[in-house]
Amino acid sequence: MSRSALPWPHVVLALAVVAVWGTNFVVIKAALAHLPPLTLATLRFTLVIFPAIFFLKRPPVSWRNLAGYGLLIGAGQFGLLFLAMKGHISPGLASLVIQMQVFFTIGLSMRLTGEQVRPFQLAALGLAAAGLVVILTHTNGDVTPLGLVLVLAAAMSWAGGNTVSRAAGPVNTVAYVVWSSLFAVPPLFALSLAVEGWPAIAAGVRAADAATWAAVIWQSVGNSLFGYAAWSWLLARHPAATITPMALLIPVFGMGASTLVLGEPMPVWKIAAAGLVMSGLAVNLLWPMLRRVIRTTV
């Protein structure tokens, strides 16, 4: 791995990935205009599987590990997120609140390893939690209590998926996502039938226009296949400390795109909440790096 500064083409690629992941919340909103949320999730992961599965060898991990990741990310993270975004939370706020997965991932890791929480992690969590309190006290047209709970549950599922994927070890990330999606589609489709019903599914598919299908394909090809492939490629060539901080831009792209494309209002309270949550994420991510820099220069 190179420890020099990122070449500008790699910077552009990293920015492209976080832009795709951030603006994807607006794309989700567009797809939900016609498709029921669980139907959308089913279609998304179906297109992640096919035709890519015919070209990617199954990663050398257990079926149990693949199933755990597929269930947590597919039915958990995206199923709950799509349900929340169907009228319960704006795309901009969803892109912000879902980042709480960072703290849930740390909590799960500590529970599994017995590691003690560090003071800077408590400070980071306190900042992010203060941001959530600000959001909770402004539940209106942009977010409902149910929407906030659903997105936090989606973040918890994402954290669980992170824990499962770490147990898989170093594997081809794209192949891992594709093969694990085999276990996301059946429960999502079953839930869609049970909750939304076949008439709603059929009506949604019939009503879907070219823009809706483009949004579905973007979910699969852009967000999943391109995003994971490019991010893994960058992490294989540069230290994680160089690449990972760029993920802090995801809510910036998410909230910015929602404002520009959908006209989502950005009042002072929302800016304050975003500042608190992102400050917490920044402290959690950057403080250990800063300490290492100080130790090596003193």
C-alpha positions, 0 to 999 in steps of 0.5 A: 500500500502506498503511503504517499498522498493520493494521486488526483485520479484516485481522489476523483474516484473516491469522491465519485464513490461518496457522491454516489452513496450520498446522492443515492438517497435522492435516487431512492426517493425517486424510485419510491414514487412508484414502487412499494419500499419492500418491492424496491428492495427486492428488485435492487438485490435481484439486480445485484445478483443477476447477471453478476453472479455468473461471472464472480466466483463464490468467496471462500466463506461459509454459507452461514456468513453469507446468509447473515450478511445478506439478511442484515444488509438486505432485509435489515438495512435497506428494507427498513431504510426504504420503509422509512423513506416512504413518507417518514423521513426526508432523504437528507436526514436519512443520509445523516441518521444512517451514519449512526451505524459507525457507533453501533458497529463500535458498540457491537465490536466492543461487546464481542471483544471486551474492549473498553470504550475510550473517552474520545469515543464517548465524546464522539457519541455524545455529539452525535446523540445531541444531533439526534436529540435536535432531530427528535425535537423537530419531528414534522414534515421532514421526519416522524418518530417512526421514521427516526426509529426505522432509520436507526434500526437500519443503522443497527442492521448495517452495524451487524452486517459490518460485524459479519463481514469482518468475520469473513476476513479479506475476500473479494468485496464485490463477490461477497456482496453479490453472493450474500444477496442470494439471502436478501431477496427471498425474505424481502419478497416474502415480506413484500407479499405479506406487507404490501400485497401482490396487487400493490406490487403489480400496480407499482411495477406497471406504474414504473416509468423509465426514470423509476427503472433507471433508479432501480438499476442505479441502486444495484449497479451504481451504489452496490457494484461500482461503489463497493468495487471502487472503494475496495480498489482504493483501500487495497492501494492506500491506507484506510486512514487515507481513504476512510475519512472521505466517507464523512462527505456522504451526508454532505452529498446526501443533504446537498442533493436533497436540497438541490434536487428535491427542494428539501428545506435546510433550516438552522436546526437541521444544519445544527443537527448535521453539524453535531452528528458529523462532528461526532463522526469526525472525532471518532474517525480522526482523533486516533489519527491525530494522536498518532501524528502527534506521537510521531512528530514529538 
